[in-house]
Amino acid sequence: MCWRRGAALLFAGLTVLACGPRVAASAQRSPVLSSHAGAASAPRTSEPTPTLTPQSSPTPDSLVASLTCSGGPGPAMAVVAGQFVYDVGDPIHPRLVCRGANTAVHLLDGNAIAYTTVVAGHVVIVRRDLTTGAESRIAQLRMEPQPYYYGRGGWTWDGLLEVYATSGLPRDDGRSLVTVHLWSHGADHVLFTIDAGPGGLESRWSPRGILALSQDHTYLAISDFPFYIYGEKLRIYSVADQRQVFVTATRSSGGTWIGNDRFLWANMGNPESLMQWTPAGGAKLLRSEAWYGATSSSDGFWLAGTLLTDYANPRVLIFRDGSLTVFKAGPSSSPGFVSPTVVWYAEEGPDTSGSYQCTEPCAHPTTPNGTVRAFDVTNGTDLIVRFRAGEAPTTAEGYIVCCTPRSD
C-alpha cells in the first residue's frame, strides 16, 4: 500500500515541461509527499547511520543527489531555488559556493548547509561543513523517496517535524484515500484525509502547493495541492495540539509566513487577491491584485510576487508591508530575496519557441529569457546580475531555475 509512482511523475513532469524551452520555473514543481501506509503507526526507532556512499542497487537518476561546493563560505549567503548557494556579499557579482541537483539545500549557519539525499532507500538530511567539507547525518525522514520528493520541503531541518502522506490502494476509478500526517517530536498524528485521484498540469501559471511552517514552528499552513492537485482547500494547524485553526476553499499559487503568526497567500479564486491570516484577526484581504506566488524578506518588511493582472505581461511587484511604497519591474517573474533588501528575479522576453500550443488563456507570449536581475529596495536600483562563467543558476540541461525559493 503506497503512492502510485506514475501519478507523482505525471504531474511533476508536466509542470516543468510547461515552462518553455531551456527555462524551468522551479516554483511550479509540487511533488506528492508520500510514505508507505504501513509506516504511519510504527514508532521511529534508533537506527545506525548509513554510510553516505552510492547504493549497490540501481537508483533512479531523480533520486541521486549531487552537491558540489568550492571556495568556502562567504560573508553573506543565500540559497536560490533550493539548489544553489551563493555568496551574495555583492549581489550584483555573486560567487557560487555550492551547486546541487536532485536535492533541497538549506543554510544552517554561516559555515554549514543541510541537504537531502537518499541513502539505503531512505530520505535523509545531511549536514556539510563548508570549510572542511565534513558531512554528518542529521535525521532520517519518513516520506517515501519518490522521484521529485525534494521539490517542496515538508520538514524541519532538524528532522523533528515532518508532513507526509500515506495512501491506500486505488479503486476501480483510479482514486484512493490519502491521509496527511504530521510527525512531531517522535509521535505521528493524522491531520486530514482527502479523496484523491491522478492528474496533470499543463499551464505555466497553474496552482502551486503550500506547505509551510511558521518561523517558530507554532503553525503549519498546508494546502491540498501537494497531495491532490485538484484539491481546493487551505488549512492552518496549531503544531502543538494538531488543531485546525483555519480552513478555506481556495486555489492558491503559494504563500509565505511573516514572523511567527501571520500567513499570506496568493488566492487564485474570483476575484484574485493576496490574502492574509492571523490568529487574532482571521482571514482578510491584503491586496486586490492578481498575484502569482508570494515571498518575503527575512525580516518580513518587504513582500514580492509576480503580478498577473495581464497574463501577456507578467511583472514582479515588490512592496513594503504596511506602507504605500510599491515597486513594479518590467516584464519579469519569479522573485526571491537574497538579502533583506535585494530581490533577484527572472527577466522575461518574447517567447519565440512556439512551445505554447494550447488554447487561450494558457498561451503565454513571454518567457524567462535567461537574464537575472537584482532590485535593491533601499535605493531603487535595478541591475543585471553578473554571474561568473558557469555559475548561473541553471540545470545540467541549461534551464534557468531562478529565483523563487523552493524550500523553507
LINVEN-V440329 format. One record per residue. N is the residue number from 1. RES is the residue in one small letter. OMEGA is omega in whole degrees, -180 to 180 (999 if undefined). Layout:
BEGIN
n->[N	N]
res->[RES	RES]
omega->[OMEGA	OMEGA]
END
This chain:
BEGIN
n->[1	2	3	4	5	6	7	8	9	10	11	12	13	14	15	16	17	18	19	20	21	22	23	24	25	26	27	28	29	30	31	32	33	34	35	36	37	38	39	40	41	42	43	44	45	46	47	48	49	50	51	52	53	54	55	56	57	58	59	60	61	62	63	64	65	66	67	68	69	70	71	72	73	74	75	76	77	78	79	80	81	82	83	84	85	86	87	88	89	90	91	92	93	94	95	96	97	98	99	100	101	102	103	104	105	106	107	108	109	110	111	112	113	114	115	116	117	118	119	120	121	122	123	124	125	126	127	128	129	130	131	132	133	134	135	136	137	138	139	140	141	142	143	144	145	146	147	148	149	150	151	152	153	154	155	156	157	158	159	160	161	162	163	164	165	166	167	168	169	170	171	172	173	174	175	176	177	178	179	180	181	182	183	184	185	186	187	188	189	190	191	192	193	194	195	196	197	198	199	200	201	202	203	204	205	206	207	208	209	210	211	212	213	214	215	216	217	218	219	220	221	222	223	224	225	226	227	228	229	230	231	232	233	234	235	236	237	238	239	240	241	242	243	244	245	246	247	248	249	250	251	252	253	254	255	256	257	258	259	260	261	262	263	264	265	266	267	268	269	270	271	272	273	274	275	276	277	278	279	280	281	282	283	284	285	286	287	288	289	290	291	292	293	294	295	296	297	298	299	300	301	302	303	304	305	306	307	308	309	310	311	312	313	314	315	316	317	318	319	320	321	322	323	324	325	326	327	328	329	330	331	332	333	334	335	336	337	338	339	340	341	342	343	344	345	346	347	348	349	350	351	352	353	354	355	356	357	358	359	360	361	362	363	364	365	366	367	368	369	370	371	372	373	374	375	376	377	378	379	380	381	382	383	384	385	386	387	388	389	390	391	392	393	394	395	396	397	398	399	400	401	402	403	404	405	406	407	408]
res->[m	c	w	r	r	g	a	a	l	l	f	a	g	l	t	v	l	a	c	g	p	r	v	a	a	s	a	q	r	s	p	v	l	s	s	h	a	g	a	a	s	a	p	r	t	s	e	p	t	p	t	l	t	p	q	s	s	p	t	p	d	s	l	v	a	s	l	t	c	s	g	g	p	g	p	a	m	a	v	v	a	g	q	f	v	y	d	v	g	d	p	i	h	p	r	l	v	c	r	g	a	n	t	a	v	h	l	l	d	g	n	a	i	a	y	t	t	v	v	a	g	h	v	v	i	v	r	r	d	l	t	t	g	a	e	s	r	i	a	q	l	r	m	e	p	q	p	y	y	y	g	r	g	g	w	t	w	d	g	l	l	e	v	y	a	t	s	g	l	p	r	d	d	g	r	s	l	v	t	v	h	l	w	s	h	g	a	d	h	v	l	f	t	i	d	a	g	p	g	g	l	e	s	r	w	s	p	r	g	i	l	a	l	s	q	d	h	t	y	l	a	i	s	d	f	p	f	y	i	y	g	e	k	l	r	i	y	s	v	a	d	q	r	q	v	f	v	t	a	t	r	s	s	g	g	t	w	i	g	n	d	r	f	l	w	a	n	m	g	n	p	e	s	l	m	q	w	t	p	a	g	g	a	k	l	l	r	s	e	a	w	y	g	a	t	s	s	s	d	g	f	w	l	a	g	t	l	l	t	d	y	a	n	p	r	v	l	i	f	r	d	g	s	l	t	v	f	k	a	g	p	s	s	s	p	g	f	v	s	p	t	v	v	w	y	a	e	e	g	p	d	t	s	g	s	y	q	c	t	e	p	c	a	h	p	t	t	p	n	g	t	v	r	a	f	d	v	t	n	g	t	d	l	i	v	r	f	r	a	g	e	a	p	t	t	a	e	g	y	i	v	c	c	t	p	r	s	d]
omega->[-178	-180	175	-175	-177	-179	180	179	-175	-174	176	180	-177	-179	179	-177	-177	-171	-178	-174	172	174	-180	179	-174	-179	-174	179	178	-176	172	179	-169	178	176	-176	-177	-177	-172	-175	-178	179	177	-178	178	-178	174	178	179	174	-176	179	179	179	-179	179	-179	179	178	-178	-177	179	-176	180	172	180	180	-179	178	173	179	-177	177	-178	178	-175	180	174	180	177	178	-174	-171	176	-179	164	-177	172	168	-174	176	179	-176	174	178	178	179	174	-180	173	180	-178	169	-175	-178	175	176	178	-177	-176	-176	174	170	176	-180	174	179	180	178	176	-179	174	-179	175	-175	174	175	174	-175	177	-176	-175	-179	-179	174	-178	178	-174	172	-179	-178	-177	177	-177	176	172	178	178	-174	-175	176	-177	175	-174	168	-170	169	178	-177	178	179	173	179	-177	171	-176	173	178	-179	174	-179	180	178	-179	178	177	179	-180	-179	-175	168	172	-174	173	174	180	-179	-179	175	178	180	178	177	176	-170	179	-179	177	-180	180	-176	-175	176	-177	176	175	-176	-175	173	177	-169	175	174	-172	178	177	177	-177	176	173	-174	177	178	-167	-180	-177	177	-168	176	177	-174	176	171	-179	172	-177	166	-175	-174	-178	178	-179	177	-177	179	174	177	175	-178	167	-172	176	176	-179	-178	174	172	-176	-173	-171	177	-178	177	176	179	-178	-179	179	-179	8	176	-173	169	-175	175	176	171	179	-177	-174	-177	-178	175	-180	175	177	-174	178	176	180	167	-177	176	178	-176	173	-176	179	177	-177	-174	178	-180	176	176	-179	-177	174	175	-177	179	-175	179	-178	175	178	-179	177	178	-176	177	179	179	-179	-177	173	178	-179	172	-180	-169	-179	168	179	175	-180	174	172	179	-176	-178	179	167	177	-178	175	-180	175	-179	176	-179	-175	-174	-175	-178	-176	-176	-178	177	14	-176	173	-174	-175	177	178	176	-174	178	179	175	-179	179	178	180	-175	-178	-178	176	179	-178	-171	174	176	-177	178	172	-179	177	-175	177	-179	-180	175	179	180	178	-180	174	-180	179	13	-176	176	-177	179	-176	999]
END
